[in-house]
Every structure is written in C-alpha cells, then in structure tokens.
Amino acid sequence: MNLIYEPWPWYIAGPLIAFIMFLLIMVGKNFGMSSNLRTLCTICGAGTTSTFFKFDWKTQRWNLTVVLGAIIGGYIASHFLSVDTAVAINPETVSDLKALGFESAGTAYLPTEMFGFNALYNVKNLALLSIGGLLIGFGARYAGGCTSGHAISGLSNLQLPSLIAVVGFFIGGLVMIHFLFPLIF
C-alpha cells in the first residue's frame, strides 16, 4: 500500500487520534474546532458585546494551533500528497446526485455547483450556504460544542451529553440527506 497517495488505514489513524486524545486528557485539555471560533471572536473584541465571549482567551491559545495545523495539513495533503481529490462514492449515489443537478458528483471533492466560486452568484446557493452556516453555528453553541469536539473529545472522556449530541448529529444528518435534501434540490 502506498501511504503517500492513499488515506491512512484506520489501524494507523485511529490509534494516532487515540494517542492525541490521551495526551490532551492527561494535561486537562479538550479538543474541538468550534471553541477556536469563540477564541478568535474574543481576540477580535467580541467580549464587549456578549458575555459568552468574556473569558481569558490566552488559556485557549494552544487550541489555535489545531486550526493552524488543520489549514497547513489540509494544504499539504491536497497539493502534495493527493493524486485525485475526488471522493470515492457509490455509483448509485453519483447517479442520484446527477439527477438532482450535481454534475460534478464523483469527480470533485465538493460539488462545484454548490461550493464553487460561481455558486456565489446564485441566490439560492448563497441563501442555502448562509442559512446552513447559521444553523451549524447555532447547533454547535446549543450543543455545547461541534461534531469533532463531542465525537472525539467528549466520547473519549465518556461524557453522556457528548453521546447524546453525537446521536443527535447523526439523526439530523440522516433526516437532512434523506428527506430535506431532495426537497431543496
């Protein structure tokens, strides 16, 4: 197996994630991407308008390296370690998506019809992306964290609220893709 151009298998990636989570637990830290947005908003002065952003952001500086690492790692993986960035999906799913108007299904990482630069000129796409972003932000705030925070950090800490949140995330995703998505497109 060529590890440079293929995703790492679960038996390598899984233990690495578990090792990082073990280190974070040992030093009393929690992992999550949405907490970085809160930290960035606080750095930019959001604490003057909302009590949610009034905290000592310097205690969360370490977590900003996660964002930096995700950006740099994504760039390196995309530009230097990937031959094909298309996601391998079931041919039936490709057919279903093409029937809904997503011609780039199976050939692009994200559907260019919705996430390409030209999609920003389409009012429907812009509205969907804006509403979706607001709902994700609201959901992450309401659930007390994002999918990565609950699914990776919360579950590794055996937190019942994280288990409930992860079950809710999956149910919401299933409802969206099977019932709402076909109605929207």
C-alpha positions in Angstrom: 0.0 0.0 0.0 1.3 3.4 -0.9 0.7 5.6 2.2 1.7 8.8 0.4 -1.3 8.8 -2.0 -3.9 6.8 -0.1 -5.8 7.6 3.1 -4.1 6.1 6.1 -5.9 3.0 7.2 -8.0 3.0 10.4 -5.4 0.9 12.3 -2.9 3.7 11.9 -5.1 6.8 12.0 -7.3 5.6 14.9 -4.5 4.9 17.3 -2.9 8.2 16.5 -6.1 10.0 17.3 -6.5 8.0 20.5 -2.9 8.9 21.4 -3.5 12.6 20.9 -6.7 12.4 22.9 -4.9 10.6 25.7 -2.3 13.4 25.8 -5.0 16.0 25.9 -6.8 14.3 28.8 -3.6 13.9 30.7 -3.0 17.7 30.5 -6.6 18.6 31.2 -7.5 20.0 27.7 -10.5 19.4 25.5 -10.4 19.3 21.7 -12.9 20.9 19.4 -13.0 23.2 16.4 -15.9 25.4 17.4 -14.1 26.6 20.6 -11.4 28.1 18.2 -14.1 30.3 16.7 -15.1 31.5 20.1 -11.4 32.2 20.9 -10.9 34.1 17.6 -14.0 36.2 18.2 -12.8 37.0 21.7 -9.4 38.1 20.4 -11.2 40.4 17.9 -13.2 42.1 20.7 -16.5 40.3 20.8 -16.4 40.3 24.6 -17.5 43.9 24.5 -20.9 42.9 23.1 -21.6 39.5 24.5 -20.9 37.8 27.9 -20.3 34.5 26.0 -17.1 35.9 24.7 -15.9 37.3 28.0 -13.2 34.8 29.1 -9.4 34.7 29.2 -8.7 33.7 25.6 -5.0 33.2 26.4 -5.8 30.0 28.2 -7.1 28.7 24.8 -4.1 29.8 22.7 -2.9 26.2 22.5 -6.1 25.2 20.6 -5.4 27.7 17.9 -2.5 25.5 16.8 -5.2 23.0 15.9 -6.7 25.4 13.4 -3.3 26.3 12.0 -2.4 22.6 11.8 -5.7 21.8 10.0 -5.1 24.5 7.5 -1.4 23.6 6.8 -2.1 19.9 6.9 -5.1 20.2 4.5 -3.0 22.3 2.1 -0.1 19.8 2.2 -2.4 16.8 1.8 -4.3 18.4 -1.0 -1.4 19.8 -3.0 1.4 17.3 -2.3 0.0 14.0 -1.0 -3.1 13.5 -3.2 -3.3 12.3 -6.8 -7.1 12.5 -7.0 -9.1 14.7 -4.7 -12.5 13.3 -5.7 -14.3 11.4 -3.0 -15.0 7.7 -3.9 -18.8 7.4 -3.5 -21.2 4.7 -4.6 -22.2 4.9 -8.3 -25.9 4.9 -7.3 -25.3 8.0 -5.2 -23.4 9.6 -8.1 -26.5 8.9 -10.3 -28.9 10.3 -7.7 -26.8 13.4 -7.3 -26.6 13.9 -11.1 -30.3 13.6 -11.3 -30.6 16.4 -8.8 -28.3 18.6 -10.9 -24.9 17.9 -9.4 -22.9 17.1 -12.5 -19.6 17.2 -10.6 -20.6 14.3 -8.3 -17.9 11.7 -8.1 -15.3 13.9 -9.9 -14.8 16.7 -7.3 -14.1 16.8 -3.6 -17.1 19.1 -3.1 -19.9 19.7 -5.6 -18.8 22.7 -7.6 -22.4 23.5 -8.3 -22.8 24.5 -4.7 -19.4 25.3 -3.4 -17.6 26.6 -6.5 -16.9 30.4 -6.8 -19.6 30.7 -9.5 -22.2 29.3 -7.0 -21.9 32.6 -5.0 -23.7 34.3 -7.9 -26.7 32.0 -7.4 -29.2 33.5 -4.9 -30.5 30.0 -3.9 -27.0 28.7 -3.2 -26.0 31.8 -1.3 -29.1 31.5 0.8 -28.6 27.8 1.5 -25.0 28.3 2.5 -25.8 31.2 4.7 -28.8 29.5 6.4 -26.8 26.3 6.8 -23.9 28.2 8.4 -26.2 29.9 10.8 -27.8 26.6 11.8 -24.5 24.9 12.2 -23.3 27.8 14.4 -26.5 27.7 16.4 -26.3 23.9 16.8 -22.7 24.0 17.9 -23.5 26.6 20.5 -26.7 24.9 21.7 -25.0 21.5 21.9 -22.0 23.0 23.7 -19.6 22.0 21.0 -19.2 20.8 17.5 -19.1 17.3 16.0 -15.4 16.9 16.4 -15.4 18.2 20.0 -18.3 15.8 21.1 -17.4 12.8 18.9 -13.7 12.8 19.5 -13.1 14.6 22.8 -16.4 14.2 24.6 -16.8 10.5 23.8 -13.2 9.8 24.8 -13.9 11.4 28.1 -17.0 9.2 28.4 -19.4 12.2 28.7 -23.1 11.2 28.4 -24.0 14.7 26.9 -21.5 14.1 24.1 -23.0 10.7 23.3 -26.5 12.3 23.2 -25.1 15.1 20.9 -23.4 12.7 18.6 -26.6 10.6 18.2 -28.4 13.9 17.5 -25.9 14.9 14.9 -26.3 11.5 13.1 -30.1 11.6 13.3 -30.1 15.2 11.9 -27.7 14.2 9.1 -29.9 11.3 8.1 -33.1 13.4 8.2 -31.4 16.1 6.1 -30.0 13.8 3.4 -33.0 11.5 3.1 -35.9 13.9 3.5 -34.9 17.6 3.3 -32.1 17.5 0.6 -34.3 16.0 -2.1 -37.0 18.7 -1.3 -34.4 21.5 -1.6 -33.0 20.3 -4.9 
